[in-house]
Amino acid sequence: MMGTEPPLPVSMKMESQSTMRVYLSAAIAGILALSPGFSGVSAMQTATTATAPSPYSYADIADLATAAPMALHARIHSSVALKPAQSPGVAAGQSRFYVEADVVSLIRGSGPLASRISYLVDLPTDAKGKPQKLKKKQAVLLFARPVAGAAAGSTSTGSVRLIAPDAQLSWDAATEAQLRAVLTELVKPGAPSAITGIANGFHVPGTLPGEGETQLFLNTRTGEPVSLTILTAADGSRRWAAAFGEIVDGSAAVPARNTLAWYRLACGLPRQLPLTKLAGTAPEDRRKAASDYGVVLGALGECTRTRKPPVG
C-alpha cells in the first residue's frame, strides 16, 4: 500500500531501542547537571558517603581533641621508615616514620603555620613485621603541639610534635565532623572539665520506706564543681542527674551519649565507688550509695576506645 513503510528487521529495532536508551540517559544526565547542587556524583553515592560512620569511637576523638592544642587536616607528601637505632622507645609491633605532609586546613590552633610540616609517627607493622607504607597524598588528621623555633611561612617546612606517638588518624568526613563537634563543645562557656575522682558524698533515707537520695561530689582537673544525684522512689525506681556547676540539681538532664558531658563521666568516673569517700555515712547507707552509683555507670555505658588515650 502507498504510504506504508516495510517493517524494520529485528536487529534494527534493537539498535533503535538501544539508541533511544542512550539518548534518554544523556537527557537525564543533562537535567541533573543543570539542577542546583549537582556535583556529578549520584544522590545515592552522596548519601552513602555522608552517612558512613567514623571508624573511630567518640572517646578516641575526644581523647585527642581535648589534649591537643593543634588539630590539622593534612595530606602525606613523603614518609621514611626509620631504623631501630633511630627510633628509641618504639613499642613492640610498631615502626617509626619521619613524615612530611601538606596542610589542608588548621582545624584547631592559632598563629602562622607552614604549608608543609614534618613530624614523627609510630604505626603498626604488617603481618610480616615490616613497616607499613604511607601513601602519597593520603589524607590524615594530626593532633599535635607546635615545636618552638620551627619555621613557618607559605613555602617553608615547619615541624610539629604529635601529642602521642600514634596521634595520626586516617581522615574521613565523618571523623572530621565528629572532631569539629567535640571542639565546638570544648570552647563553650562552662564546658565540662575532666573528672579526676570522687571527692565525697552521702546517702540519706527518705520519709517513706524505700525512698532515698545519694549525692556524690566529683574532683575535676580545673576545680569546677560536678555532682551526681540519684533519687530512689518508694516503689524502688531510681532516676539520676549530673550537674556541671555550683547548683546541685536533681532534675538536671542526663547527658546524652557521645557528648562532652557523657564522655567526661563515662570515661572519667572510677569503676567502683570508693566507700571511704562517704565519711560519716552508716554502713547500710554506704551500700545503698554504691548501688545507686552502679545505676549511673550502667546508664552511661562503656567508654569504648580503639586506642590508648594520651598520657597527661
Backbone as CSV, one residue per row, in Angstrom:
resi,resn,N_x,N_y,N_z,CA_x,CA_y,CA_z,C_x,C_y,C_z
1,MET,0.844,-1.200,0.000,0.000,0.000,0.000,0.870,1.236,0.000
2,MET,0.296,2.316,-0.619,1.032,3.560,-0.660,1.130,4.133,0.747
3,GLY,2.290,4.667,1.131,2.489,5.308,2.436,2.798,4.341,3.560
4,THR,2.831,3.058,3.289,3.159,2.085,4.339,4.586,1.631,4.175
5,GLU,5.382,1.870,5.262,6.795,1.511,5.189,6.976,0.065,5.610
6,PRO,7.942,-0.601,5.003,8.183,-2.003,5.356,8.659,-2.116,6.793
7,PRO,8.323,-3.201,7.504,8.745,-3.376,8.908,10.259,-3.461,9.007
8,LEU,10.778,-2.906,10.137,12.218,-2.935,10.369,12.643,-4.336,10.771
9,PRO,13.832,-4.738,10.338,14.374,-6.011,10.823,14.537,-5.956,12.339
10,VAL,14.507,-7.134,12.988,14.624,-7.205,14.453,15.911,-6.545,14.917
11,SER,17.036,-6.773,14.219,18.321,-6.200,14.629,18.270,-4.690,14.619
12,MET,17.561,-4.112,13.613,17.480,-2.661,13.539,16.580,-2.122,14.644
13,LYS,15.507,-2.889,14.983,14.652,-2.463,16.101,15.455,-2.392,17.388
14,MET,16.262,-3.413,17.651,17.063,-3.446,18.876,18.047,-2.299,18.907
15,GLU,18.657,-2.019,17.738,19.611,-0.917,17.673,18.924,0.406,17.939
16,SER,17.686,0.542,17.392,16.944,1.775,17.602,16.598,1.962,19.076
17,GLN,16.154,0.852,19.748,15.819,0.932,21.170,17.053,1.272,21.995
18,SER,18.199,0.686,21.636,19.442,0.969,22.362,19.825,2.426,22.236
19,THR,19.658,2.966,20.980,19.978,4.372,20.744,19.083,5.273,21.578
20,MET,17.776,4.887,21.673,16.842,5.673,22.473,17.249,5.690,23.942
21,ARG,17.712,4.530,24.442,18.131,4.466,25.839,19.334,5.371,26.081
22,VAL,20.279,5.385,25.122,21.447,6.253,25.245,21.028,7.714,25.284
23,TYR,20.107,8.098,24.340,19.638,9.478,24.311,18.928,9.840,25.613
24,LEU,18.100,8.890,26.120,17.361,9.149,27.347,18.307,9.324,28.523
25,SER,19.328,8.458,28.613,20.307,8.583,29.699,21.033,9.916,29.626
26,ALA,21.396,10.314,28.412,22.095,11.591,28.231,21.200,12.752,28.636
27,ALA,19.912,12.643,28.312,18.984,13.712,28.654,18.839,13.845,30.161
28,ILE,18.699,12.689,30.859,18.580,12.719,32.321,19.830,13.321,32.942
29,ALA,20.995,12.912,32.413,22.259,13.441,32.939,22.321,14.951,32.756
30,GLY,21.823,15.423,31.594,21.830,16.853,31.336,20.931,17.608,32.286
31,ILE,19.753,16.999,32.612,18.836,17.638,33.554,19.467,17.725,34.933
32,LEU,20.093,16.615,35.367,20.735,16.599,36.683,21.873,17.603,36.763
33,ALA,22.621,17.716,35.645,23.760,18.638,35.639,23.300,20.081,35.792
34,LEU,22.060,20.374,35.322,21.540,21.733,35.427,20.841,21.983,36.750
35,SER,20.643,20.903,37.542,19.949,21.040,38.817,20.868,21.698,39.831
36,PRO,20.315,22.544,40.716,21.154,23.202,41.735,21.804,22.174,42.645
37,GLY,23.081,22.357,42.929,23.790,21.489,43.857,24.305,20.209,43.258
38,PHE,24.023,19.944,41.968,24.519,18.704,41.383,26.020,18.787,41.176
39,SER,26.739,17.762,41.680,28.193,17.813,41.634,28.794,16.719,40.782
40,GLY,27.969,16.029,40.006,28.498,14.966,39.175,28.507,13.626,39.876
41,VAL,28.082,13.568,41.157,28.004,12.320,41.900,26.542,12.031,42.156
42,SER,26.127,10.806,41.974,24.717,10.476,42.145,24.281,10.740,43.574
43,ALA,22.984,11.002,43.757,22.457,11.269,45.087,22.675,10.078,46.004
44,MET,22.563,8.873,45.441,22.756,7.682,46.259,24.185,7.594,46.764
45,GLN,25.154,7.870,45.888,26.554,7.837,46.296,26.831,8.895,47.354
46,THR,26.268,10.087,47.168,26.481,11.166,48.123,25.919,10.797,49.478
47,ALA,24.702,10.215,49.498,24.082,9.833,50.758,24.898,8.766,51.460
48,THR,25.415,7.806,50.687,26.219,6.747,51.283,27.467,7.320,51.932
49,THR,28.129,8.259,51.218,29.336,8.874,51.755,29.032,9.681,53.006
50,ALA,27.905,10.417,52.966,27.574,11.294,54.079,27.231,10.516,55.341
51,THR,26.656,9.317,55.182,26.201,8.573,56.351,27.212,7.528,56.802
52,ALA,28.334,7.388,56.112,29.337,6.410,56.529,29.894,6.820,57.888
53,PRO,29.844,5.928,58.890,30.312,6.301,60.222,31.831,6.372,60.292
54,SER,32.314,7.104,61.290,33.755,7.163,61.514,34.238,5.821,62.042
55,PRO,35.431,5.382,61.646,35.972,4.130,62.193,36.467,4.285,63.625
56,TYR,36.473,5.507,64.145,36.950,5.770,65.492,35.777,6.053,66.418
57,SER,35.926,5.694,67.688,34.871,5.946,68.655,34.893,7.413,69.078
58,TYR,33.798,7.853,69.696,33.734,9.221,70.210,34.872,9.463,71.192
59,ALA,35.132,8.470,72.067,36.191,8.630,73.067,37.558,8.746,72.412
60,ASP,37.806,8.001,71.333,39.080,8.117,70.617,39.323,9.562,70.198
61,ILE,38.300,10.153,69.589,38.443,11.506,69.055,38.508,12.526,70.187
62,ALA,37.661,12.340,71.210,37.651,13.287,72.329,38.959,13.228,73.119
63,ASP,39.524,12.021,73.279,40.819,11.904,73.966,41.856,12.816,73.326
64,LEU,41.913,12.785,72.007,42.916,13.557,71.281,42.550,15.036,71.207
65,ALA,41.270,15.306,70.947,40.838,16.698,70.783,40.998,17.499,72.065
66,THR,40.748,16.878,73.217,40.836,17.607,74.484,42.278,17.801,74.942
67,ALA,43.203,17.029,74.380,44.608,17.112,74.808,45.490,17.904,73.854
68,ALA,45.061,18.068,72.609,45.931,18.656,71.586,45.632,20.143,71.374
69,PRO,46.646,21.004,71.460,46.432,22.415,71.140,46.274,22.670,69.645
70,MET,46.676,21.681,68.825,46.549,21.827,67.373,45.894,20.575,66.790
71,ALA,44.980,20.779,65.857,44.397,19.680,65.087,44.425,20.089,63.621
72,LEU,44.985,19.235,62.775,45.183,19.585,61.371,44.654,18.496,60.449
73,HIS,44.148,18.920,59.320,43.845,18.036,58.208,44.999,18.203,57.217
74,ALA,45.665,17.104,56.886,46.844,17.179,56.015,46.862,16.021,55.039
75,ARG,47.756,16.131,54.052,47.959,15.057,53.075,49.440,14.685,53.055
76,ILE,49.687,13.378,53.095,51.062,12.893,53.128,51.800,13.303,51.852
77,HIS,52.974,13.910,52.025,53.837,14.234,50.882,54.913,13.163,50.713
78,SER,55.548,12.772,51.812,56.571,11.729,51.762,56.724,11.135,53.159
79,SER,57.252,9.918,53.213,57.482,9.271,54.507,58.675,8.334,54.393
80,VAL,59.422,8.226,55.471,60.593,7.359,55.524,60.542,6.562,56.823
81,ALA,60.629,5.243,56.718,60.678,4.402,57.910,62.071,4.499,58.525
82,LEU,62.138,4.836,59.810,63.423,4.979,60.478,63.933,3.623,60.967
83,LYS,65.236,3.521,61.034,65.847,2.293,61.530,65.673,2.207,63.050
84,PRO,65.713,0.992,63.607,65.546,0.840,65.067,66.488,1.725,65.873
85,ALA,67.721,1.896,65.402,68.672,2.732,66.133,68.237,4.192,66.176
86,GLN,67.400,4.588,65.212,66.903,5.964,65.151,65.546,6.119,65.838
87,SER,65.047,5.024,66.433,63.691,5.028,66.987,63.669,4.553,68.434
88,PRO,64.333,5.264,69.334,64.323,4.837,70.731,62.922,4.899,71.334
89,GLY,62.578,3.871,72.112,61.299,3.870,72.816,60.108,3.417,72.001
90,VAL,60.318,2.944,70.791,59.193,2.473,69.988,58.658,1.166,70.567
91,ALA,57.351,1.062,70.706,56.736,-0.134,71.277,56.872,-1.318,70.325
92,ALA,56.813,-2.516,70.888,56.878,-3.723,70.065,55.713,-3.745,69.071
93,GLY,56.016,-4.189,67.841,54.989,-4.228,66.807,54.716,-2.894,66.148
94,GLN,55.594,-1.905,66.401,55.442,-0.580,65.822,56.707,-0.184,65.067
95,SER,56.551,0.689,64.110,57.677,1.289,63.392,57.506,2.792,63.389
96,ARG,58.622,3.505,63.461,58.570,4.971,63.483,58.881,5.520,62.098
97,PHE,58.110,6.550,61.722,58.281,7.179,60.411,58.578,8.665,60.586
98,TYR,59.436,9.162,59.706,59.582,10.601,59.540,58.675,10.973,58.371
99,VAL,57.768,11.894,58.612,56.747,12.218,57.615,56.779,13.701,57.295
100,GLU,56.603,14.019,56.026,56.315,15.388,55.605,54.931,15.389,54.986
101,ALA,54.126,16.372,55.371,52.742,16.427,54.905,52.360,17.859,54.566
102,ASP,51.469,17.998,53.596,50.965,19.302,53.190,49.687,19.609,53.964
103,VAL,49.629,20.794,54.563,48.484,21.182,55.378,47.301,21.533,54.483
104,VAL,46.180,20.878,54.718,44.939,21.205,54.015,44.188,22.277,54.790
105,SER,44.056,22.080,56.098,43.392,23.088,56.932,43.824,22.917,58.382
106,LEU,43.852,24.045,59.079,44.124,24.055,60.512,42.773,24.083,61.210
107,ILE,42.375,22.948,61.782,41.053,22.827,62.391,41.039,23.473,63.769
108,ARG,42.138,23.301,64.502,42.275,23.954,65.800,43.698,24.476,65.938
109,GLY,43.854,25.642,66.542,45.178,26.216,66.706,45.208,27.631,66.181
110,SER,46.268,28.333,66.489,46.400,29.719,66.048,47.849,29.996,65.684
111,GLY,48.051,31.125,65.036,49.397,31.519,64.655,49.760,31.016,63.275
112,PRO,50.850,31.506,62.711,51.277,31.088,61.373,51.714,29.632,61.366
113,LEU,51.448,28.972,60.273,51.812,27.569,60.131,52.341,27.353,58.717
114,ALA,53.427,26.601,58.601,53.997,26.332,57.282,53.012,25.520,56.441
115,SER,53.111,25.681,55.142,52.230,24.920,54.256,52.598,23.448,54.236
116,ARG,53.831,23.133,54.585,54.277,21.735,54.697,54.916,21.541,56.061
117,ILE,54.551,20.474,56.724,55.062,20.221,58.073,55.723,18.849,58.121
118,SER,56.575,18.665,59.115,57.222,17.378,59.342,56.938,16.927,60.768
119,TYR,56.921,15.612,60.965,56.665,15.065,62.289,57.052,13.590,62.305
120,LEU,57.093,13.002,63.501,57.354,11.582,63.678,56.071,10.899,64.127
121,VAL,55.825,9.709,63.593,54.638,8.952,63.968,54.986,7.472,64.047
122,ASP,54.399,6.771,65.017,54.582,5.325,65.161,53.349,4.612,64.627
123,LEU,53.571,3.658,63.739,52.480,2.913,63.119,52.710,1.415,63.284
124,PRO,51.631,0.622,63.331,51.791,-0.831,63.480,52.505,-1.431,62.273
125,THR,53.329,-2.451,62.529,53.951,-3.196,61.432,52.917,-4.146,60.838
126,ASP,53.186,-4.660,59.639,52.245,-5.579,58.992,52.394,-6.985,59.566
127,ALA,51.684,-7.940,58.972,51.675,-9.308,59.484,53.064,-9.941,59.447
128,LYS,53.923,-9.455,58.572,55.275,-9.999,58.456,56.289,-9.216,59.301
129,GLY,55.800,-8.257,60.074,56.688,-7.475,60.918,57.396,-6.355,60.189
130,LYS,56.948,-6.052,58.962,57.581,-4.991,58.189,56.803,-3.681,58.341
131,PRO,57.476,-2.537,58.214,56.787,-1.252,58.337,55.714,-1.079,57.264
132,GLN,54.573,-0.557,57.673,53.544,-0.230,56.696,53.982,0.972,55.870
133,LYS,53.396,1.094,54.693,53.738,2.222,53.831,52.622,3.258,53.870
134,LEU,53.020,4.509,54.017,52.074,5.605,53.926,52.003,6.056,52.470
135,LYS,50.806,6.147,51.941,50.639,6.508,50.544,50.762,8.014,50.353
136,LYS,51.374,8.398,49.262,51.470,9.818,48.918,50.063,10.376,48.722
137,LYS,49.804,11.536,49.248,48.526,12.243,49.206,47.453,11.602,50.083
138,GLN,47.842,10.629,50.905,46.890,10.050,51.852,46.444,11.120,52.835
139,ALA,45.136,11.226,53.062,44.601,12.252,53.950,44.638,11.774,55.399
140,VAL,45.088,12.651,56.299,45.220,12.292,57.713,44.745,13.448,58.585
141,LEU,44.404,13.114,59.824,44.162,14.103,60.861,45.309,14.002,61.858
142,LEU,45.878,15.136,62.214,47.021,15.171,63.127,46.649,15.952,64.379
143,PHE,47.052,15.415,65.527,46.827,16.069,66.814,48.202,16.345,67.390
144,ALA,48.543,17.619,67.505,49.954,17.954,67.741,50.130,19.196,68.583
145,ARG,51.411,19.447,68.892,51.853,20.686,69.533,52.874,21.346,68.613
146,PRO,52.923,22.663,68.579,53.961,23.322,67.773,55.332,23.089,68.384
147,VAL,56.342,23.070,67.572,57.718,22.933,68.028,58.336,24.321,68.080
148,ALA,58.882,24.673,69.229,59.462,26.009,69.397,60.570,26.254,68.384
149,GLY,60.507,27.385,67.689,61.533,27.740,66.726,61.353,27.114,65.365
150,ALA,60.254,26.316,65.174,60.042,25.690,63.865,59.694,26.760,62.842
151,ALA,60.156,26.548,61.624,59.912,27.531,60.563,58.446,27.592,60.217
152,ALA,57.976,28.774,59.851,56.594,28.952,59.418,56.571,29.901,58.241
153,GLY,55.661,29.652,57.333,55.576,30.501,56.157,54.909,29.746,55.036
154,SER,54.680,30.391,53.942,53.929,29.778,52.858,54.741,28.759,52.082
155,THR,56.065,28.825,52.141,56.858,27.918,51.316,57.787,27.035,52.127
156,SER,58.043,27.373,53.392,58.985,26.606,54.196,58.309,25.400,54.836
157,THR,59.129,24.510,55.387,58.630,23.341,56.081,58.815,23.532,57.580
158,GLY,57.723,23.462,58.320,57.774,23.586,59.762,57.710,22.213,60.398
159,SER,57.789,22.185,61.722,57.741,20.921,62.452,56.686,20.986,63.534
160,VAL,56.032,19.866,63.764,55.097,19.731,64.872,55.431,18.431,65.602
161,ARG,54.972,18.330,66.835,55.180,17.117,67.620,53.808,16.539,67.961
162,LEU,53.553,15.310,67.550,52.283,14.678,67.861,52.154,14.515,69.375
163,ILE,50.937,14.651,69.901,50.745,14.563,71.346,50.851,13.126,71.849
164,ALA,50.819,12.170,70.947,51.035,10.759,71.267,51.735,10.143,70.059
165,PRO,52.497,9.085,70.252,53.228,8.504,69.118,52.343,8.118,67.940
166,ASP,51.062,7.818,68.225,50.155,7.393,67.153,49.035,8.405,66.913
167,ALA,49.264,9.672,67.254,48.214,10.685,67.147,48.017,11.168,65.711
168,GLN,48.006,10.230,64.797,47.678,10.463,63.391,46.543,9.516,63.048
169,LEU,45.407,10.060,62.664,44.255,9.252,62.278,44.017,9.384,60.779
170,SER,43.497,8.347,60.184,43.084,8.443,58.778,41.921,9.424,58.684
171,TRP,41.993,10.323,57.708,40.944,11.326,57.564,39.745,10.761,56.825
172,ASP,38.555,11.113,57.284,37.328,10.936,56.506,36.359,12.005,56.981
173,ALA,35.326,12.264,56.201,34.423,13.372,56.506,33.725,13.185,57.842
174,ALA,33.336,11.943,58.177,32.622,11.691,59.426,33.523,11.953,60.631
175,THR,34.792,11.544,60.536,35.715,11.760,61.649,35.982,13.247,61.852
176,GLU,36.169,13.989,60.758,36.383,15.432,60.909,35.137,16.100,61.480
177,ALA,33.956,15.672,61.048,32.725,16.257,61.577,32.604,15.998,63.078
178,GLN,32.944,14.784,63.513,32.896,14.470,64.934,33.919,15.286,65.709
179,LEU,35.113,15.438,65.146,36.143,16.259,65.777,35.659,17.691,65.944
180,ARG,35.076,18.257,64.907,34.601,19.632,64.997,33.482,19.770,66.026
181,ALA,32.639,18.742,66.169,31.571,18.780,67.164,32.158,18.793,68.579
182,VAL,33.200,17.986,68.804,33.850,17.965,70.115,34.487,19.325,70.408
183,LEU,35.189,19.868,69.432,35.863,21.153,69.630,34.861,22.279,69.888
184,THR,33.704,22.214,69.243,32.662,23.221,69.465,32.182,23.189,70.912
185,GLU,32.012,21.977,71.453,31.601,21.863,72.860,32.699,22.340,73.814
186,LEU,33.947,22.066,73.452,35.065,22.421,74.327,35.185,23.921,74.561
187,VAL,34.840,24.718,73.562,35.029,26.172,73.689,33.803,26.876,74.262
188,LYS,32.739,26.140,74.544,31.567,26.765,75.137,31.838,27.144,76.590
189,PRO,31.280,28.250,77.063,31.433,28.613,78.491,30.876,27.500,79.377
190,GLY,31.636,27.154,80.416,31.184,26.113,81.327,31.299,24.713,80.781
191,ALA,32.125,24.514,79.772,32.301,23.176,79.201,32.767,22.209,80.291
192,PRO,32.207,20.994,80.335,32.580,20.026,81.383,34.081,19.750,81.399
193,SER,34.659,19.784,82.605,36.084,19.530,82.776,36.334,18.035,82.986
194,ALA,37.590,17.648,82.835,37.972,16.249,83.044,37.779,15.875,84.510
195,ILE,37.189,14.714,84.748,36.940,14.226,86.102,38.141,13.410,86.567
196,THR,38.600,13.697,87.769,39.791,13.019,88.295,39.490,12.086,89.464
197,GLY,38.244,12.069,89.940,37.910,11.153,91.029,36.683,11.604,91.808
198,ILE,36.367,10.850,92.866,35.260,11.172,93.760,35.814,11.965,94.944
199,ALA,35.242,13.121,95.226,35.687,13.926,96.360,35.037,13.435,97.648
200,ASN,33.715,13.406,97.676,32.975,12.924,98.842,31.518,12.726,98.455
201,GLY,30.730,12.254,99.418,29.323,12.026,99.134,28.594,11.479,100.342
202,PHE,27.295,11.221,100.150,26.486,10.688,101.247,25.206,10.067,100.682
203,HIS,24.534,9.289,101.511,23.210,8.757,101.187,22.325,8.984,102.399
204,VAL,21.092,9.486,102.165,20.135,9.678,103.256,18.819,9.005,102.878
205,PRO,18.192,8.291,103.839,16.881,7.687,103.574,15.822,8.774,103.408
206,GLY,14.746,8.436,102.689,13.646,9.371,102.515,12.634,9.259,103.632
207,THR,11.525,9.998,103.498,10.486,9.984,104.531,9.625,8.731,104.462
208,LEU,9.518,8.130,103.267,8.736,6.899,103.107,9.681,5.711,103.010
209,PRO,9.229,4.528,103.431,10.069,3.333,103.315,10.492,3.091,101.863
210,GLY,11.769,2.841,101.651,12.292,2.583,100.305,12.835,3.810,99.625
211,GLU,12.418,5.001,100.070,12.918,6.228,99.451,14.346,6.521,99.920
212,GLY,15.085,7.261,99.098,16.425,7.657,99.489,17.053,8.570,98.457
213,GLU,18.127,9.219,98.855,18.858,10.118,97.949,20.353,9.965,98.185
214,THR,21.082,9.815,97.088,22.551,9.787,97.137,23.081,10.995,96.386
215,GLN,24.031,11.685,97.007,24.712,12.779,96.327,26.207,12.502,96.372
216,LEU,26.836,12.660,95.220,28.276,12.443,95.102,28.896,13.680,94.460
217,PHE,30.000,14.141,95.033,30.691,15.324,94.532,32.035,14.885,93.956
218,LEU,32.333,15.382,92.754,33.474,14.886,91.998,34.621,15.890,91.968
219,ASN,35.824,15.359,91.892,37.003,16.184,91.649,37.186,16.362,90.143
220,THR,37.609,17.561,89.737,37.868,17.820,88.323,39.242,18.452,88.168
221,ARG,39.765,18.385,86.970,41.103,18.912,86.699,41.179,20.413,86.892
222,THR,40.101,21.118,86.604,40.097,22.576,86.713,39.544,23.065,88.048
223,GLY,39.016,22.138,88.865,38.408,22.546,90.121,36.944,22.918,89.996
224,GLU,36.403,22.883,88.771,34.992,23.201,88.578,34.132,22.112,89.227
225,PRO,33.056,22.497,89.940,32.238,21.500,90.636,31.383,20.660,89.681
226,VAL,31.319,19.368,89.984,30.440,18.437,89.278,29.835,17.519,90.338
227,SER,28.548,17.264,90.254,27.900,16.407,91.235,26.916,15.455,90.562
228,LEU,26.688,14.339,91.218,25.710,13.344,90.784,24.642,13.227,91.856
229,THR,23.374,13.185,91.451,22.261,12.985,92.373,21.451,11.793,91.899
230,ILE,21.229,10.834,92.808,20.431,9.651,92.480,19.284,9.583,93.470
231,LEU,18.055,9.624,92.972,16.859,9.602,93.804,16.156,8.262,93.650
232,THR,15.800,7.656,94.786,15.069,6.387,94.789,13.663,6.623,95.316
233,ALA,12.656,6.200,94.538,11.269,6.355,94.948,10.858,5.185,95.847
234,ALA,9.691,5.310,96.461,9.211,4.269,97.370,8.994,2.941,96.654
235,ASP,8.692,3.000,95.360,8.496,1.754,94.604,9.805,1.137,94.127
236,GLY,10.919,1.744,94.479,12.234,1.209,94.107,12.798,1.773,92.822
237,SER,12.022,2.523,92.065,12.529,3.113,90.825,13.522,4.224,91.151
238,ARG,14.516,4.364,90.279,15.557,5.362,90.523,15.759,6.240,89.294
239,ARG,16.064,7.498,89.548,16.445,8.422,88.477,17.651,9.211,88.962
240,TRP,18.459,9.615,87.999,19.686,10.306,88.377,19.938,11.478,87.451
241,ALA,20.797,12.362,87.889,21.148,13.536,87.092,22.571,13.945,87.421
242,ALA,23.190,14.626,86.488,24.539,15.169,86.676,24.458,16.679,86.566
243,ALA,25.079,17.384,87.489,25.099,18.847,87.475,26.531,19.322,87.294
244,PHE,26.765,20.106,86.265,28.078,20.684,85.997,28.011,22.164,86.393
245,GLY,28.376,22.461,87.633,28.301,23.818,88.141,28.035,23.818,89.630
246,GLU,27.840,25.013,90.186,27.668,25.168,91.625,26.345,24.604,92.125
247,ILE,25.304,24.685,91.316,23.971,24.290,91.763,23.800,22.782,91.636
248,VAL,23.434,22.136,92.744,23.144,20.698,92.735,21.674,20.543,92.376
249,ASP,21.415,20.033,91.180,20.050,19.986,90.650,19.678,18.551,90.328
250,GLY,18.803,17.971,91.144,18.378,16.591,90.908,17.513,16.423,89.683
251,SER,17.017,17.536,89.120,16.172,17.448,87.929,16.947,17.743,86.649
252,ALA,18.282,17.913,86.765,19.094,18.202,85.579,19.020,17.034,84.600
253,ALA,19.311,17.323,83.357,19.209,16.295,82.319,20.338,15.283,82.427
254,VAL,20.025,14.063,82.042,21.052,13.028,81.943,21.843,13.281,80.663
255,PRO,23.173,13.319,80.710,23.957,13.606,79.498,23.690,12.599,78.388
256,ALA,23.457,13.090,77.191,23.250,12.217,76.039,24.562,11.557,75.654
257,ARG,24.471,10.343,75.152,25.672,9.626,74.741,26.376,10.380,73.609
258,ASN,27.698,10.264,73.577,28.529,10.917,72.565,28.396,12.442,72.602
259,THR,28.377,12.950,73.822,28.518,14.390,74.064,29.690,14.550,75.018
260,LEU,30.165,15.784,75.173,31.313,16.018,76.029,31.009,15.663,77.485
261,ALA,29.796,16.003,77.956,29.428,15.676,79.340,29.409,14.160,79.547
262,TRP,28.830,13.437,78.584,28.822,11.966,78.682,30.246,11.431,78.708
263,TYR,31.093,11.936,77.842,32.484,11.483,77.765,33.214,11.709,79.082
264,ARG,33.030,12.874,79.680,33.703,13.169,80.938,33.303,12.172,82.020
265,LEU,32.028,11.826,82.073,31.550,10.902,83.097,31.894,9.453,82.763
266,ALA,31.526,9.010,81.560,31.720,7.606,81.195,33.191,7.212,81.182
267,CYS,34.055,8.145,80.798,35.473,7.827,80.677,36.296,8.310,81.865
268,GLY,35.685,9.073,82.773,36.433,9.627,83.889,36.081,9.063,85.249
269,LEU,34.866,8.535,85.403,34.448,8.012,86.706,35.149,6.691,87.006
270,PRO,35.536,6.464,88.280,36.103,5.154,88.634,35.045,4.065,88.496
271,ARG,35.484,2.842,88.257,34.549,1.733,88.030,33.850,1.283,89.309
272,GLN,34.370,1.639,90.457,33.727,1.339,91.732,33.723,2.590,92.603
273,LEU,32.676,2.730,93.392,32.584,3.872,94.297,33.491,3.636,95.509
274,PRO,34.469,4.504,95.751,35.325,4.351,96.939,34.535,4.721,98.197
275,LEU,34.155,3.710,98.957,33.283,3.933,100.114,33.938,4.791,101.178
276,THR,35.273,4.864,101.179,35.966,5.708,102.150,35.647,7.185,101.948
277,LYS,35.120,7.536,100.767,34.779,8.935,100.496,33.434,9.320,101.115
278,LEU,32.708,8.335,101.683,31.404,8.601,102.285,31.537,8.635,103.809
279,ALA,32.475,9.421,104.288,32.735,9.505,105.732,31.493,9.987,106.469
280,GLY,31.208,9.343,107.617,30.059,9.730,108.429,28.757,9.097,107.985
281,THR,28.792,8.302,106.905,27.590,7.630,106.417,27.535,6.216,106.988
282,ALA,26.368,5.810,107.453,26.204,4.480,108.046,26.519,3.404,107.011
283,PRO,27.012,2.226,107.461,27.371,1.149,106.523,26.244,0.777,105.572
284,GLU,25.017,0.684,106.061,23.897,0.319,105.194,23.663,1.396,104.136
285,ASP,23.799,2.641,104.527,23.613,3.742,103.572,24.765,3.792,102.565
286,ARG,25.953,3.391,102.979,27.074,3.309,102.036,26.794,2.267,100.959
287,ARG,26.229,1.150,101.374,25.905,0.106,100.393,24.851,0.593,99.407
288,LYS,23.870,1.356,99.907,22.848,1.894,99.003,23.466,2.907,98.037
289,ALA,24.413,3.701,98.544,25.092,4.671,97.672,25.874,3.951,96.575
290,ALA,26.530,2.845,96.944,27.284,2.079,95.951,26.352,1.497,94.897
291,SER,25.164,1.032,95.335,24.186,0.511,94.383,23.687,1.613,93.453
292,ASP,23.426,2.804,94.025,22.999,3.938,93.198,24.076,4.314,92.180
293,TYR,25.313,4.273,92.612,26.439,4.600,91.721,26.490,3.613,90.554
294,GLY,26.206,2.355,90.831,26.175,1.348,89.765,25.112,1.645,88.730
295,VAL,23.993,2.231,89.161,22.934,2.614,88.217,23.450,3.674,87.250
296,VAL,24.211,4.628,87.780,24.774,5.689,86.934,25.732,5.092,85.902
297,LEU,26.635,4.238,86.365,27.594,3.624,85.440,26.881,2.808,84.366
298,GLY,25.852,2.074,84.772,25.113,1.275,83.793,24.412,2.126,82.756
299,ALA,23.869,3.267,83.189,23.178,4.161,82.252,24.148,4.825,81.290
300,LEU,25.330,5.148,81.779,26.333,5.785,80.915,26.858,4.820,79.870
301,GLY,27.032,3.558,80.238,27.589,2.569,79.310,29.105,2.640,79.257
302,GLU,29.674,1.804,78.424,31.126,1.697,78.334,31.748,2.891,77.611
303,CYS,32.926,3.248,78.074,33.751,4.229,77.362,34.593,3.439,76.352
304,THR,34.057,3.255,75.168,34.696,2.405,74.167,35.847,3.142,73.492
305,ARG,36.994,2.496,73.465,38.162,3.058,72.797,38.774,2.005,71.874
306,THR,39.381,2.470,70.769,40.135,1.582,69.897,41.632,1.849,70.012
307,ARG,42.015,2.824,70.811,43.408,3.190,71.013,43.575,3.669,72.448
308,LYS,44.797,3.708,72.930,45.061,4.180,74.274,44.995,5.705,74.294
309,PRO,44.425,6.279,75.374,44.367,7.749,75.446,45.756,8.322,75.693
310,PRO,46.000,9.566,75.280,47.294,10.204,75.547,47.538,10.306,77.043
311,VAL,48.778,10.220,77.448,49.147,10.330,78.863,49.294,11.806,79.220
312,GLY,48.721,12.203,80.359,48.872,13.576,80.812,47.758,14.481,80.356
